[in-house]
Amino acid sequence: MSTKEGGGGSQTRLVTLHVNGADHPLTLAPWTTLLDALRERLQLTGTKKGCDHGQCGACTVLVNDVRINSCLALAMMQEGKSITTVEGLSAGKDLHPLQQAFIDHDAFQCGYCTPGQICSGIGLMKEGRARTRDDIRELMSGNLCRCGAYPNIVAAIEQAMGGSAGP
């Protein structure tokens, strides 16, 4: 990471972010959030800006396979880590199993929260703590859906888990 003085005394830093399997060198202000770097600098607009306060989950991405609210994370703090956005989940035309399950269960209406829901669901599955539908509901509680598609979202996650969640 290198530092440059910009006009008016502002500082920018060269940061290399590893996003969806590729390195992206970016010159950023130290206060740039990961969400803004993804959307504004890398044009990865699948990650949504909802509340910008870490309360809705629309901005959820995976960092080293752990789900985080990208609106609360500084981009420069993610250097050297593997960042996955919704755009990086599919392999060509082959969807991630959870993406397919969202389609199968019609687990979205307006779709605004869907990328964050999917990334959070994948993080939930990687954590391996969900055993029941109630576990899924609790562990997904940080991701809000204004349309109320929660039963379908839970069903999609359950399908992607191999149908292993009980009542």
Phi and psi in radians as a Rosetta constraint file:
Dihedral C 1 N 2 CA 2 C 2 CIRCULARHARMONIC -2.093 0.35
Dihedral N 2 CA 2 C 2 N 3 CIRCULARHARMONIC 2.750 0.35
Dihedral C 2 N 3 CA 3 C 3 CIRCULARHARMONIC -2.022 0.35
Dihedral N 3 CA 3 C 3 N 4 CIRCULARHARMONIC 2.435 0.35
Dihedral C 3 N 4 CA 4 C 4 CIRCULARHARMONIC -2.226 0.35
Dihedral N 4 CA 4 C 4 N 5 CIRCULARHARMONIC 2.461 0.35
Dihedral C 4 N 5 CA 5 C 5 CIRCULARHARMONIC -1.493 0.35
Dihedral N 5 CA 5 C 5 N 6 CIRCULARHARMONIC 2.218 0.35
Dihedral C 5 N 6 CA 6 C 6 CIRCULARHARMONIC -1.730 0.35
Dihedral N 6 CA 6 C 6 N 7 CIRCULARHARMONIC -3.136 0.35
Dihedral C 6 N 7 CA 7 C 7 CIRCULARHARMONIC -1.090 0.35
Dihedral N 7 CA 7 C 7 N 8 CIRCULARHARMONIC 2.546 0.35
Dihedral C 7 N 8 CA 8 C 8 CIRCULARHARMONIC 1.282 0.35
Dihedral N 8 CA 8 C 8 N 9 CIRCULARHARMONIC 0.273 0.35
Dihedral C 8 N 9 CA 9 C 9 CIRCULARHARMONIC 1.445 0.35
Dihedral N 9 CA 9 C 9 N 10 CIRCULARHARMONIC 0.066 0.35
Dihedral C 9 N 10 CA 10 C 10 CIRCULARHARMONIC -1.324 0.35
Dihedral N 10 CA 10 C 10 N 11 CIRCULARHARMONIC 2.602 0.35
Dihedral C 10 N 11 CA 11 C 11 CIRCULARHARMONIC -1.951 0.35
Dihedral N 11 CA 11 C 11 N 12 CIRCULARHARMONIC 2.470 0.35
Dihedral C 11 N 12 CA 12 C 12 CIRCULARHARMONIC -2.178 0.35
Dihedral N 12 CA 12 C 12 N 13 CIRCULARHARMONIC 2.771 0.35
Dihedral C 12 N 13 CA 13 C 13 CIRCULARHARMONIC -2.340 0.35
Dihedral N 13 CA 13 C 13 N 14 CIRCULARHARMONIC 2.510 0.35
Dihedral C 13 N 14 CA 14 C 14 CIRCULARHARMONIC -1.454 0.35
Dihedral N 14 CA 14 C 14 N 15 CIRCULARHARMONIC 2.131 0.35
Dihedral C 14 N 15 CA 15 C 15 CIRCULARHARMONIC -2.272 0.35
Dihedral N 15 CA 15 C 15 N 16 CIRCULARHARMONIC 2.416 0.35
Dihedral C 15 N 16 CA 16 C 16 CIRCULARHARMONIC -1.893 0.35
Dihedral N 16 CA 16 C 16 N 17 CIRCULARHARMONIC 2.035 0.35
Dihedral C 16 N 17 CA 17 C 17 CIRCULARHARMONIC -1.790 0.35
Dihedral N 17 CA 17 C 17 N 18 CIRCULARHARMONIC 2.341 0.35
Dihedral C 17 N 18 CA 18 C 18 CIRCULARHARMONIC -1.698 0.35
Dihedral N 18 CA 18 C 18 N 19 CIRCULARHARMONIC 1.748 0.35
Dihedral C 18 N 19 CA 19 C 19 CIRCULARHARMONIC -2.090 0.35
Dihedral N 19 CA 19 C 19 N 20 CIRCULARHARMONIC 2.206 0.35
Dihedral C 19 N 20 CA 20 C 20 CIRCULARHARMONIC 0.896 0.35
Dihedral N 20 CA 20 C 20 N 21 CIRCULARHARMONIC 0.691 0.35
Dihedral C 20 N 21 CA 21 C 21 CIRCULARHARMONIC 1.526 0.35
Dihedral N 21 CA 21 C 21 N 22 CIRCULARHARMONIC 0.026 0.35
Dihedral C 21 N 22 CA 22 C 22 CIRCULARHARMONIC -2.253 0.35
Dihedral N 22 CA 22 C 22 N 23 CIRCULARHARMONIC 2.577 0.35
Dihedral C 22 N 23 CA 23 C 23 CIRCULARHARMONIC -1.499 0.35
Dihedral N 23 CA 23 C 23 N 24 CIRCULARHARMONIC 2.408 0.35
Dihedral C 23 N 24 CA 24 C 24 CIRCULARHARMONIC -2.280 0.35
Dihedral N 24 CA 24 C 24 N 25 CIRCULARHARMONIC 1.794 0.35
Dihedral C 24 N 25 CA 25 C 25 CIRCULARHARMONIC -1.306 0.35
Dihedral N 25 CA 25 C 25 N 26 CIRCULARHARMONIC 2.241 0.35
Dihedral C 25 N 26 CA 26 C 26 CIRCULARHARMONIC -2.337 0.35
Dihedral N 26 CA 26 C 26 N 27 CIRCULARHARMONIC 2.508 0.35
Dihedral C 26 N 27 CA 27 C 27 CIRCULARHARMONIC -1.750 0.35
Dihedral N 27 CA 27 C 27 N 28 CIRCULARHARMONIC 2.003 0.35
Dihedral C 27 N 28 CA 28 C 28 CIRCULARHARMONIC -2.272 0.35
Dihedral N 28 CA 28 C 28 N 29 CIRCULARHARMONIC 2.666 0.35
Dihedral C 28 N 29 CA 29 C 29 CIRCULARHARMONIC -1.262 0.35
Dihedral N 29 CA 29 C 29 N 30 CIRCULARHARMONIC 2.580 0.35
Dihedral C 29 N 30 CA 30 C 30 CIRCULARHARMONIC -1.032 0.35
Dihedral N 30 CA 30 C 30 N 31 CIRCULARHARMONIC -0.425 0.35
Dihedral C 30 N 31 CA 31 C 31 CIRCULARHARMONIC -1.608 0.35
Dihedral N 31 CA 31 C 31 N 32 CIRCULARHARMONIC 0.090 0.35
Dihedral C 31 N 32 CA 32 C 32 CIRCULARHARMONIC -1.202 0.35
Dihedral N 32 CA 32 C 32 N 33 CIRCULARHARMONIC 2.204 0.35
Dihedral C 32 N 33 CA 33 C 33 CIRCULARHARMONIC -1.343 0.35
Dihedral N 33 CA 33 C 33 N 34 CIRCULARHARMONIC 2.763 0.35
Dihedral C 33 N 34 CA 34 C 34 CIRCULARHARMONIC -1.045 0.35
Dihedral N 34 CA 34 C 34 N 35 CIRCULARHARMONIC -0.703 0.35
Dihedral C 34 N 35 CA 35 C 35 CIRCULARHARMONIC -0.989 0.35
Dihedral N 35 CA 35 C 35 N 36 CIRCULARHARMONIC -0.850 0.35
Dihedral C 35 N 36 CA 36 C 36 CIRCULARHARMONIC -1.166 0.35
Dihedral N 36 CA 36 C 36 N 37 CIRCULARHARMONIC -0.653 0.35
Dihedral C 36 N 37 CA 37 C 37 CIRCULARHARMONIC -1.103 0.35
Dihedral N 37 CA 37 C 37 N 38 CIRCULARHARMONIC -0.749 0.35
Dihedral C 37 N 38 CA 38 C 38 CIRCULARHARMONIC -1.135 0.35
Dihedral N 38 CA 38 C 38 N 39 CIRCULARHARMONIC -0.854 0.35
Dihedral C 38 N 39 CA 39 C 39 CIRCULARHARMONIC -1.325 0.35
Dihedral N 39 CA 39 C 39 N 40 CIRCULARHARMONIC -0.839 0.35
Dihedral C 39 N 40 CA 40 C 40 CIRCULARHARMONIC -1.533 0.35
Dihedral N 40 CA 40 C 40 N 41 CIRCULARHARMONIC -0.576 0.35
Dihedral C 40 N 41 CA 41 C 41 CIRCULARHARMONIC -1.721 0.35
Dihedral N 41 CA 41 C 41 N 42 CIRCULARHARMONIC -0.602 0.35
Dihedral C 41 N 42 CA 42 C 42 CIRCULARHARMONIC -1.840 0.35
Dihedral N 42 CA 42 C 42 N 43 CIRCULARHARMONIC -0.024 0.35
Dihedral C 42 N 43 CA 43 C 43 CIRCULARHARMONIC 0.965 0.35
Dihedral N 43 CA 43 C 43 N 44 CIRCULARHARMONIC 0.556 0.35
Dihedral C 43 N 44 CA 44 C 44 CIRCULARHARMONIC -1.639 0.35
Dihedral N 44 CA 44 C 44 N 45 CIRCULARHARMONIC 1.412 0.35
Dihedral C 44 N 45 CA 45 C 45 CIRCULARHARMONIC -1.537 0.35
Dihedral N 45 CA 45 C 45 N 46 CIRCULARHARMONIC 0.081 0.35
Dihedral C 45 N 46 CA 46 C 46 CIRCULARHARMONIC -1.118 0.35
Dihedral N 46 CA 46 C 46 N 47 CIRCULARHARMONIC -0.638 0.35
Dihedral C 46 N 47 CA 47 C 47 CIRCULARHARMONIC -1.273 0.35
Dihedral N 47 CA 47 C 47 N 48 CIRCULARHARMONIC 2.155 0.35
Dihedral C 47 N 48 CA 48 C 48 CIRCULARHARMONIC -1.760 0.35
Dihedral N 48 CA 48 C 48 N 49 CIRCULARHARMONIC 2.607 0.35
Dihedral C 48 N 49 CA 49 C 49 CIRCULARHARMONIC -1.707 0.35
Dihedral N 49 CA 49 C 49 N 50 CIRCULARHARMONIC 1.933 0.35
Dihedral C 49 N 50 CA 50 C 50 CIRCULARHARMONIC -1.750 0.35
Dihedral N 50 CA 50 C 50 N 51 CIRCULARHARMONIC -1.517 0.35
Dihedral C 50 N 51 CA 51 C 51 CIRCULARHARMONIC -1.578 0.35
Dihedral N 51 CA 51 C 51 N 52 CIRCULARHARMONIC -0.413 0.35
Dihedral C 51 N 52 CA 52 C 52 CIRCULARHARMONIC 1.081 0.35
Dihedral N 52 CA 52 C 52 N 53 CIRCULARHARMONIC 0.413 0.35
Dihedral C 52 N 53 CA 53 C 53 CIRCULARHARMONIC -2.345 0.35
Dihedral N 53 CA 53 C 53 N 54 CIRCULARHARMONIC 0.175 0.35
Dihedral C 53 N 54 CA 54 C 54 CIRCULARHARMONIC 1.304 0.35
Dihedral N 54 CA 54 C 54 N 55 CIRCULARHARMONIC 0.378 0.35
Dihedral C 54 N 55 CA 55 C 55 CIRCULARHARMONIC -1.872 0.35
Dihedral N 55 CA 55 C 55 N 56 CIRCULARHARMONIC -0.232 0.35
Dihedral C 55 N 56 CA 56 C 56 CIRCULARHARMONIC -1.986 0.35
Dihedral N 56 CA 56 C 56 N 57 CIRCULARHARMONIC -0.421 0.35
Dihedral C 56 N 57 CA 57 C 57 CIRCULARHARMONIC 1.459 0.35
Dihedral N 57 CA 57 C 57 N 58 CIRCULARHARMONIC -0.006 0.35
Dihedral C 57 N 58 CA 58 C 58 CIRCULARHARMONIC -1.086 0.35
Dihedral N 58 CA 58 C 58 N 59 CIRCULARHARMONIC -0.404 0.35
Dihedral C 58 N 59 CA 59 C 59 CIRCULARHARMONIC -1.688 0.35
Dihedral N 59 CA 59 C 59 N 60 CIRCULARHARMONIC 0.203 0.35
Dihedral C 59 N 60 CA 60 C 60 CIRCULARHARMONIC -1.096 0.35
Dihedral N 60 CA 60 C 60 N 61 CIRCULARHARMONIC 2.262 0.35
Dihedral C 60 N 61 CA 61 C 61 CIRCULARHARMONIC -2.314 0.35
Dihedral N 61 CA 61 C 61 N 62 CIRCULARHARMONIC 3.019 0.35
Dihedral C 61 N 62 CA 62 C 62 CIRCULARHARMONIC -1.841 0.35
Dihedral N 62 CA 62 C 62 N 63 CIRCULARHARMONIC 2.262 0.35
Dihedral C 62 N 63 CA 63 C 63 CIRCULARHARMONIC -2.120 0.35
Dihedral N 63 CA 63 C 63 N 64 CIRCULARHARMONIC 2.034 0.35
Dihedral C 63 N 64 CA 64 C 64 CIRCULARHARMONIC 0.897 0.35
Dihedral N 64 CA 64 C 64 N 65 CIRCULARHARMONIC 0.742 0.35
Dihedral C 64 N 65 CA 65 C 65 CIRCULARHARMONIC 1.178 0.35
Dihedral N 65 CA 65 C 65 N 66 CIRCULARHARMONIC 0.225 0.35
Dihedral C 65 N 66 CA 66 C 66 CIRCULARHARMONIC -1.931 0.35
Dihedral N 66 CA 66 C 66 N 67 CIRCULARHARMONIC 2.315 0.35
Dihedral C 66 N 67 CA 67 C 67 CIRCULARHARMONIC -1.322 0.35
Dihedral N 67 CA 67 C 67 N 68 CIRCULARHARMONIC 2.350 0.35
Dihedral C 67 N 68 CA 68 C 68 CIRCULARHARMONIC -2.414 0.35
Dihedral N 68 CA 68 C 68 N 69 CIRCULARHARMONIC 2.761 0.35
Dihedral C 68 N 69 CA 69 C 69 CIRCULARHARMONIC -1.493 0.35
Dihedral N 69 CA 69 C 69 N 70 CIRCULARHARMONIC 1.923 0.35
Dihedral C 69 N 70 CA 70 C 70 CIRCULARHARMONIC -1.212 0.35
Dihedral N 70 CA 70 C 70 N 71 CIRCULARHARMONIC -0.271 0.35
Dihedral C 70 N 71 CA 71 C 71 CIRCULARHARMONIC -1.293 0.35
Dihedral N 71 CA 71 C 71 N 72 CIRCULARHARMONIC -0.311 0.35
Dihedral C 71 N 72 CA 72 C 72 CIRCULARHARMONIC -1.791 0.35
Dihedral N 72 CA 72 C 72 N 73 CIRCULARHARMONIC -0.062 0.35
Dihedral C 72 N 73 CA 73 C 73 CIRCULARHARMONIC -1.841 0.35
Dihedral N 73 CA 73 C 73 N 74 CIRCULARHARMONIC 2.315 0.35
Dihedral C 73 N 74 CA 74 C 74 CIRCULARHARMONIC -1.331 0.35
Dihedral N 74 CA 74 C 74 N 75 CIRCULARHARMONIC 2.366 0.35
Dihedral C 74 N 75 CA 75 C 75 CIRCULARHARMONIC -1.022 0.35
Dihedral N 75 CA 75 C 75 N 76 CIRCULARHARMONIC -0.768 0.35
Dihedral C 75 N 76 CA 76 C 76 CIRCULARHARMONIC -1.125 0.35
Dihedral N 76 CA 76 C 76 N 77 CIRCULARHARMONIC -0.390 0.35
Dihedral C 76 N 77 CA 77 C 77 CIRCULARHARMONIC -1.363 0.35
Dihedral N 77 CA 77 C 77 N 78 CIRCULARHARMONIC -0.108 0.35
Dihedral C 77 N 78 CA 78 C 78 CIRCULARHARMONIC -1.739 0.35
Dihedral N 78 CA 78 C 78 N 79 CIRCULARHARMONIC 0.027 0.35
Dihedral C 78 N 79 CA 79 C 79 CIRCULARHARMONIC -1.059 0.35
Dihedral N 79 CA 79 C 79 N 80 CIRCULARHARMONIC 2.357 0.35
Dihedral C 79 N 80 CA 80 C 80 CIRCULARHARMONIC 1.500 0.35
Dihedral N 80 CA 80 C 80 N 81 CIRCULARHARMONIC -0.013 0.35
Dihedral C 80 N 81 CA 81 C 81 CIRCULARHARMONIC -1.888 0.35
Dihedral N 81 CA 81 C 81 N 82 CIRCULARHARMONIC 2.779 0.35
Dihedral C 81 N 82 CA 82 C 82 CIRCULARHARMONIC -1.658 0.35
Dihedral N 82 CA 82 C 82 N 83 CIRCULARHARMONIC 2.047 0.35
Dihedral C 82 N 83 CA 83 C 83 CIRCULARHARMONIC -1.857 0.35
Dihedral N 83 CA 83 C 83 N 84 CIRCULARHARMONIC 2.290 0.35
Dihedral C 83 N 84 CA 84 C 84 CIRCULARHARMONIC -2.165 0.35
Dihedral N 84 CA 84 C 84 N 85 CIRCULARHARMONIC 2.201 0.35
Dihedral C 84 N 85 CA 85 C 85 CIRCULARHARMONIC -1.852 0.35
Dihedral N 85 CA 85 C 85 N 86 CIRCULARHARMONIC 3.052 0.35
Dihedral C 85 N 86 CA 86 C 86 CIRCULARHARMONIC -1.028 0.35
Dihedral N 86 CA 86 C 86 N 87 CIRCULARHARMONIC -0.530 0.35
Dihedral C 86 N 87 CA 87 C 87 CIRCULARHARMONIC -1.172 0.35
Dihedral N 87 CA 87 C 87 N 88 CIRCULARHARMONIC -0.380 0.35
Dihedral C 87 N 88 CA 88 C 88 CIRCULARHARMONIC -1.691 0.35
Dihedral N 88 CA 88 C 88 N 89 CIRCULARHARMONIC 0.152 0.35
Dihedral C 88 N 89 CA 89 C 89 CIRCULARHARMONIC -1.491 0.35
Dihedral N 89 CA 89 C 89 N 90 CIRCULARHARMONIC -0.589 0.35
Dihedral C 89 N 90 CA 90 C 90 CIRCULARHARMONIC -1.482 0.35
Dihedral N 90 CA 90 C 90 N 91 CIRCULARHARMONIC 2.736 0.35
Dihedral C 90 N 91 CA 91 C 91 CIRCULARHARMONIC -1.936 0.35
Dihedral N 91 CA 91 C 91 N 92 CIRCULARHARMONIC 1.622 0.35
Dihedral C 91 N 92 CA 92 C 92 CIRCULARHARMONIC 1.165 0.35
Dihedral N 92 CA 92 C 92 N 93 CIRCULARHARMONIC -2.145 0.35
Dihedral C 92 N 93 CA 93 C 93 CIRCULARHARMONIC -1.567 0.35
Dihedral N 93 CA 93 C 93 N 94 CIRCULARHARMONIC -0.101 0.35
Dihedral C 93 N 94 CA 94 C 94 CIRCULARHARMONIC -1.482 0.35
Dihedral N 94 CA 94 C 94 N 95 CIRCULARHARMONIC 1.994 0.35
Dihedral C 94 N 95 CA 95 C 95 CIRCULARHARMONIC -1.287 0.35
Dihedral N 95 CA 95 C 95 N 96 CIRCULARHARMONIC 2.680 0.35
Dihedral C 95 N 96 CA 96 C 96 CIRCULARHARMONIC -1.088 0.35
Dihedral N 96 CA 96 C 96 N 97 CIRCULARHARMONIC 2.553 0.35
Dihedral C 96 N 97 CA 97 C 97 CIRCULARHARMONIC -0.924 0.35
Dihedral N 97 CA 97 C 97 N 98 CIRCULARHARMONIC -0.591 0.35
Dihedral C 97 N 98 CA 98 C 98 CIRCULARHARMONIC -1.276 0.35
Dihedral N 98 CA 98 C 98 N 99 CIRCULARHARMONIC -0.628 0.35
Dihedral C 98 N 99 CA 99 C 99 CIRCULARHARMONIC -1.051 0.35
Dihedral N 99 CA 99 C 99 N 100 CIRCULARHARMONIC -0.774 0.35
Dihedral C 99 N 100 CA 100 C 100 CIRCULARHARMONIC -1.123 0.35
Dihedral N 100 CA 100 C 100 N 101 CIRCULARHARMONIC -0.695 0.35
Dihedral C 100 N 101 CA 101 C 101 CIRCULARHARMONIC -1.123 0.35
Dihedral N 101 CA 101 C 101 N 102 CIRCULARHARMONIC -0.622 0.35
Dihedral C 101 N 102 CA 102 C 102 CIRCULARHARMONIC -1.085 0.35
Dihedral N 102 CA 102 C 102 N 103 CIRCULARHARMONIC -0.669 0.35
Dihedral C 102 N 103 CA 103 C 103 CIRCULARHARMONIC -1.203 0.35
Dihedral N 103 CA 103 C 103 N 104 CIRCULARHARMONIC -0.823 0.35
Dihedral C 103 N 104 CA 104 C 104 CIRCULARHARMONIC -1.025 0.35
Dihedral N 104 CA 104 C 104 N 105 CIRCULARHARMONIC -0.611 0.35
Dihedral C 104 N 105 CA 105 C 105 CIRCULARHARMONIC -1.818 0.35
Dihedral N 105 CA 105 C 105 N 106 CIRCULARHARMONIC 0.157 0.35
Dihedral C 105 N 106 CA 106 C 106 CIRCULARHARMONIC 0.838 0.35
Dihedral N 106 CA 106 C 106 N 107 CIRCULARHARMONIC 0.893 0.35
Dihedral C 106 N 107 CA 107 C 107 CIRCULARHARMONIC -1.511 0.35
Dihedral N 107 CA 107 C 107 N 108 CIRCULARHARMONIC 0.581 0.35
Dihedral C 107 N 108 CA 108 C 108 CIRCULARHARMONIC -2.756 0.35
Dihedral N 108 CA 108 C 108 N 109 CIRCULARHARMONIC 2.715 0.35
Dihedral C 108 N 109 CA 109 C 109 CIRCULARHARMONIC -2.133 0.35
Dihedral N 109 CA 109 C 109 N 110 CIRCULARHARMONIC -1.353 0.35
Dihedral C 109 N 110 CA 110 C 110 CIRCULARHARMONIC -1.301 0.35
Dihedral N 110 CA 110 C 110 N 111 CIRCULARHARMONIC -0.485 0.35
Dihedral C 110 N 111 CA 111 C 111 CIRCULARHARMONIC 1.557 0.35
Dihedral N 111 CA 111 C 111 N 112 CIRCULARHARMONIC -0.091 0.35
Dihedral C 111 N 112 CA 112 C 112 CIRCULARHARMONIC -1.084 0.35
Dihedral N 112 CA 112 C 112 N 113 CIRCULARHARMONIC -0.718 0.35
Dihedral C 112 N 113 CA 113 C 113 CIRCULARHARMONIC -1.483 0.35
Dihedral N 113 CA 113 C 113 N 114 CIRCULARHARMONIC -0.188 0.35
Dihedral C 113 N 114 CA 114 C 114 CIRCULARHARMONIC -0.983 0.35
Dihedral N 114 CA 114 C 114 N 115 CIRCULARHARMONIC -0.826 0.35
Dihedral C 114 N 115 CA 115 C 115 CIRCULARHARMONIC -1.022 0.35
Dihedral N 115 CA 115 C 115 N 116 CIRCULARHARMONIC -0.742 0.35
Dihedral C 115 N 116 CA 116 C 116 CIRCULARHARMONIC -1.183 0.35
Dihedral N 116 CA 116 C 116 N 117 CIRCULARHARMONIC -0.664 0.35
Dihedral C 116 N 117 CA 117 C 117 CIRCULARHARMONIC -1.089 0.35
Dihedral N 117 CA 117 C 117 N 118 CIRCULARHARMONIC -0.777 0.35
Dihedral C 117 N 118 CA 118 C 118 CIRCULARHARMONIC -1.152 0.35
Dihedral N 118 CA 118 C 118 N 119 CIRCULARHARMONIC -0.820 0.35
Dihedral C 118 N 119 CA 119 C 119 CIRCULARHARMONIC -1.090 0.35
Dihedral N 119 CA 119 C 119 N 120 CIRCULARHARMONIC -0.707 0.35
Dihedral C 119 N 120 CA 120 C 120 CIRCULARHARMONIC -1.150 0.35
Dihedral N 120 CA 120 C 120 N 121 CIRCULARHARMONIC -0.706 0.35
Dihedral C 120 N 121 CA 121 C 121 CIRCULARHARMONIC -1.086 0.35
Dihedral N 121 CA 121 C 121 N 122 CIRCULARHARMONIC -0.692 0.35
Dihedral C 121 N 122 CA 122 C 122 CIRCULARHARMONIC -1.156 0.35
Dihedral N 122 CA 122 C 122 N 123 CIRCULARHARMONIC -0.740 0.35
Dihedral C 122 N 123 CA 123 C 123 CIRCULARHARMONIC -1.055 0.35
Dihedral N 123 CA 123 C 123 N 124 CIRCULARHARMONIC -0.731 0.35
Dihedral C 123 N 124 CA 124 C 124 CIRCULARHARMONIC -1.025 0.35
Dihedral N 124 CA 124 C 124 N 125 CIRCULARHARMONIC -0.789 0.35
Dihedral C 124 N 125 CA 125 C 125 CIRCULARHARMONIC -1.127 0.35
Dihedral N 125 CA 125 C 125 N 126 CIRCULARHARMONIC -0.684 0.35
Dihedral C 125 N 126 CA 126 C 126 CIRCULARHARMONIC -1.173 0.35
Dihedral N 126 CA 126 C 126 N 127 CIRCULARHARMONIC -0.534 0.35
Dihedral C 126 N 127 CA 127 C 127 CIRCULARHARMONIC -1.161 0.35
Dihedral N 127 CA 127 C 127 N 128 CIRCULARHARMONIC -0.546 0.35
Dihedral C 127 N 128 CA 128 C 128 CIRCULARHARMONIC 1.230 0.35
Dihedral N 128 CA 128 C 128 N 129 CIRCULARHARMONIC 0.364 0.35
Dihedral C 128 N 129 CA 129 C 129 CIRCULARHARMONIC -1.676 0.35
Dihedral N 129 CA 129 C 129 N 130 CIRCULARHARMONIC -0.317 0.35
Dihedral C 129 N 130 CA 130 C 130 CIRCULARHARMONIC -1.390 0.35
Dihedral N 130 CA 130 C 130 N 131 CIRCULARHARMONIC 2.120 0.35
Dihedral C 130 N 131 CA 131 C 131 CIRCULARHARMONIC -2.033 0.35
Dihedral N 131 CA 131 C 131 N 132 CIRCULARHARMONIC -0.444 0.35
Dihedral C 131 N 132 CA 132 C 132 CIRCULARHARMONIC -2.283 0.35
Dihedral N 132 CA 132 C 132 N 133 CIRCULARHARMONIC 2.957 0.35
Dihedral C 132 N 133 CA 133 C 133 CIRCULARHARMONIC -1.079 0.35
Dihedral N 133 CA 133 C 133 N 134 CIRCULARHARMONIC -0.643 0.35
Dihedral C 133 N 134 CA 134 C 134 CIRCULARHARMONIC -1.095 0.35
Dihedral N 134 CA 134 C 134 N 135 CIRCULARHARMONIC -0.672 0.35
Dihedral C 134 N 135 CA 135 C 135 CIRCULARHARMONIC -1.068 0.35
Dihedral N 135 CA 135 C 135 N 136 CIRCULARHARMONIC -0.799 0.35
Dihedral C 135 N 136 CA 136 C 136 CIRCULARHARMONIC -1.042 0.35
Dihedral N 136 CA 136 C 136 N 137 CIRCULARHARMONIC -0.839 0.35
Dihedral C 136 N 137 CA 137 C 137 CIRCULARHARMONIC -1.023 0.35
Dihedral N 137 CA 137 C 137 N 138 CIRCULARHARMONIC -0.784 0.35
Dihedral C 137 N 138 CA 138 C 138 CIRCULARHARMONIC -1.143 0.35
Dihedral N 138 CA 138 C 138 N 139 CIRCULARHARMONIC -0.804 0.35
Dihedral C 138 N 139 CA 139 C 139 CIRCULARHARMONIC -1.273 0.35
Dihedral N 139 CA 139 C 139 N 140 CIRCULARHARMONIC -0.292 0.35
Dihedral C 139 N 140 CA 140 C 140 CIRCULARHARMONIC -1.738 0.35
Dihedral N 140 CA 140 C 140 N 141 CIRCULARHARMONIC 0.108 0.35
Dihedral C 140 N 141 CA 141 C 141 CIRCULARHARMONIC -1.135 0.35
Dihedral N 141 CA 141 C 141 N 142 CIRCULARHARMONIC -0.281 0.35
Dihedral C 141 N 142 CA 142 C 142 CIRCULARHARMONIC -1.436 0.35
Dihedral N 142 CA 142 C 142 N 143 CIRCULARHARMONIC -0.026 0.35
Dihedral C 142 N 143 CA 143 C 143 CIRCULARHARMONIC -1.983 0.35
Dihedral N 143 CA 143 C 143 N 144 CIRCULARHARMONIC 1.940 0.35
Dihedral C 143 N 144 CA 144 C 144 CIRCULARHARMONIC -1.587 0.35
Dihedral N 144 CA 144 C 144 N 145 CIRCULARHARMONIC 2.539 0.35
Dihedral C 144 N 145 CA 145 C 145 CIRCULARHARMONIC -2.220 0.35
Dihedral N 145 CA 145 C 145 N 146 CIRCULARHARMONIC 1.909 0.35
Dihedral C 145 N 146 CA 146 C 146 CIRCULARHARMONIC -1.181 0.35
Dihedral N 146 CA 146 C 146 N 147 CIRCULARHARMONIC -0.368 0.35
Dihedral C 146 N 147 CA 147 C 147 CIRCULARHARMONIC -1.468 0.35
Dihedral N 147 CA 147 C 147 N 148 CIRCULARHARMONIC -0.250 0.35
Dihedral C 147 N 148 CA 148 C 148 CIRCULARHARMONIC 1.375 0.35
Dihedral N 148 CA 148 C 148 N 149 CIRCULARHARMONIC 0.584 0.35
Dihedral C 148 N 149 CA 149 C 149 CIRCULARHARMONIC -1.471 0.35
Dihedral N 149 CA 149 C 149 N 150 CIRCULARHARMONIC 0.386 0.35
Dihedral C 149 N 150 CA 150 C 150 CIRCULARHARMONIC -0.954 0.35
Dihedral N 150 CA 150 C 150 N 151 CIRCULARHARMONIC -0.799 0.35
Dihedral C 150 N 151 CA 151 C 151 CIRCULARHARMONIC -1.043 0.35
Dihedral N 151 CA 151 C 151 N 152 CIRCULARHARMONIC -0.650 0.35
Dihedral C 151 N 152 CA 152 C 152 CIRCULARHARMONIC -1.278 0.35
Dihedral N 152 CA 152 C 152 N 153 CIRCULARHARMONIC -0.615 0.35
Dihedral C 152 N 153 CA 153 C 153 CIRCULARHARMONIC -1.130 0.35
Dihedral N 153 CA 153 C 153 N 154 CIRCULARHARMONIC -0.782 0.35
Dihedral C 153 N 154 CA 154 C 154 CIRCULARHARMONIC -1.080 0.35
Dihedral N 154 CA 154 C 154 N 155 CIRCULARHARMONIC -0.751 0.35
Dihedral C 154 N 155 CA 155 C 155 CIRCULARHARMONIC -1.097 0.35
Dihedral N 155 CA 155 C 155 N 156 CIRCULARHARMONIC -0.676 0.35
Dihedral C 155 N 156 CA 156 C 156 CIRCULARHARMONIC -1.142 0.35
Dihedral N 156 CA 156 C 156 N 157 CIRCULARHARMONIC -0.767 0.35
Dihedral C 156 N 157 CA 157 C 157 CIRCULARHARMONIC -1.128 0.35
Dihedral N 157 CA 157 C 157 N 158 CIRCULARHARMONIC -0.730 0.35
Dihedral C 157 N 158 CA 158 C 158 CIRCULARHARMONIC -1.046 0.35
Dihedral N 158 CA 158 C 158 N 159 CIRCULARHARMONIC -0.753 0.35
Dihedral C 158 N 159 CA 159 C 159 CIRCULARHARMONIC -1.064 0.35
Dihedral N 159 CA 159 C 159 N 160 CIRCULARHARMONIC -0.799 0.35
Dihedral C 159 N 160 CA 160 C 160 CIRCULARHARMONIC -1.151 0.35
Dihedral N 160 CA 160 C 160 N 161 CIRCULARHARMONIC -0.457 0.35
Dihedral C 160 N 161 CA 161 C 161 CIRCULARHARMONIC -1.409 0.35
Dihedral N 161 CA 161 C 161 N 162 CIRCULARHARMONIC 0.007 0.35
Dihedral C 161 N 162 CA 162 C 162 CIRCULARHARMONIC 1.550 0.35
Dihedral N 162 CA 162 C 162 N 163 CIRCULARHARMONIC 0.378 0.35
Dihedral C 162 N 163 CA 163 C 163 CIRCULARHARMONIC 1.215 0.35
Dihedral N 163 CA 163 C 163 N 164 CIRCULARHARMONIC 0.401 0.35
Dihedral C 163 N 164 CA 164 C 164 CIRCULARHARMONIC -1.512 0.35
Dihedral N 164 CA 164 C 164 N 165 CIRCULARHARMONIC -0.165 0.35
Dihedral C 164 N 165 CA 165 C 165 CIRCULARHARMONIC -1.433 0.35
Dihedral N 165 CA 165 C 165 N 166 CIRCULARHARMONIC 2.321 0.35
Dihedral C 165 N 166 CA 166 C 166 CIRCULARHARMONIC -1.634 0.35
Dihedral N 166 CA 166 C 166 N 167 CIRCULARHARMONIC -2.845 0.35
